[in-house]
Amino acid sequence: MDKSFLQKYKNLGLNIAFYRKMRGYTQIQLAELVDIDRSHISAIELANVGVSLDVVFKICEVLNISEKELFDFRN
C-alpha cells in the first residue's frame, strides 16, 4: 500500500479511537453497536485493514459525529 494511503488509514484509526474513548466506549461496546467483531474495530483503529463506507457511516452514527469530523485529520 502507498505510504500516503497508509497514513490516512492510521489517521482514520486514531480518530475512531479518539471519539470512541471520548464517548466512553470500549472496543467491544463499539463493535456491538456497529454490529462487527471487536477484532475488526481493533484492526481498523490500528490501520491493519481498510474499512467500508457502510461501517464508517455506522461508526459515525453510533459516535454521534459527522463523517467530516471523522475524516478531519490532525497533523
N, C-alpha and C positions, 0 to 999 in steps of 0.2 A: 504494500500500500504506500502511496505517495506520502512523504513526511508531512506536508501541509494538511492532507486529509486526516492523518493520524492525530495531529494536534487538535483539529476540530472535534474529532471524536473524544479526545481527552477532555477538552473544554466542556463539551456537552455532558460527559460523565461527571465532571466536577460540579457543574450547575445542578444536575439532578440530585447529587448527593447533598449539595448545599441546601436546596429547597426542601428536600426530604427531611433533613435534620432540623431545619428551621420550623417545619411543621410538626416535629416531634415523632416522626415515623421511623421505625426500624426498616431494614430492607425487607424483612418478612412481611411486615404490615403493608408496605407499599406494593409489594408483589401480589399480595392477596387482593388489594383494592384494584390493581391494574389487571388482575387475572393472568399473571405469568409466574413462572418459578422464581424463587428467591435467587437462585444461581444466575438467572438471566439478568435480574436487576444488578447483581454484583458485576457481571461481565460487562454490562452497559456502562456502569459507573467507572470501571477500570479500562474502558475502551478496548476490550478484548473482542467485542462483536459490534456489528452495525445494528441499528435499530430501525424498525419500520415506522412509517408515519402513523399507523394505527396506534402503536404503542406510545409514540411521542404525544399524540393528541390525548390519549387516555391519561398519561402521566400528568400532563398539564391540567386536565380536568380534575384529577384527584388532588393535586397540589394547589389547585385554585390559582394558577398562574397562566399568563398568556404564552403563546408559542414564542412571541417576540422576547419576553422575559427569559425564557429557557435558552434561547439562542443569542442572548446578549452576553457575549464572552468578554470577560475582563482580561486585560493583558498584564 
